[in-house]
Every structure is written in structure tokens, then in C-alpha cells.
């Protein structure tokens, strides 16, 4: 079996479990680097709530925050998403194989 970093996977999947955080990731994926105020503008929640969501994403390694002057910029870090994709792909192949075996068994009966 392939060894995965369970701490990274746990934090990535926990961070992506919330719809607002997935929308923030999507904003950063489509808009590139953004200031926090620009990132928060499409959301109907307070700036402190956005900051809490960003902190979860930062803790999971999905977002990198950088202060330049008085403005804080955020950008997406796709590396943890790659690890999650590898985990999903592994189990997708496993279940595809299991379903193929089941199909063969059912065809023989």
C-alpha cells in the first residue's frame, strides 16, 4: 500500500469540507494572488469570518499569506491538493479493480 502523510491529508480534507473555504480556493485558483479585501469582497460574511477561514486554509498549507507594505496578499499552494489527488486516485483505482472483479463474478454466474 502507498504511504500517505495522514496529517496533511486530514488537514486538507478538513479545510475543504467547508463550502466557503472551497470557494476561497476557487477564487485564488482563478484569480491568482489576491489581497485579503479583494478575496473577501464576493462573500456575504464579515472580514473576521473570512480571516478565520483563511487561517484554516493556511494551517492546511493550501494558502500562503504574504504582507507587502500595508497589504496582505494570499495565493494558492497546490502542493497539498496534489497529495490529496494522489490519495483519491489510489482508491479510485482500487475500487475500479474491485468492481471489475465483481462484474466478472456476476457474468460467470
Helices and strands as residue ranges (DSSP letters): H 6-16, H 19-31, E 34-35, H 36-40, H 47-59, E 63-68, E 71-76, H 79-108
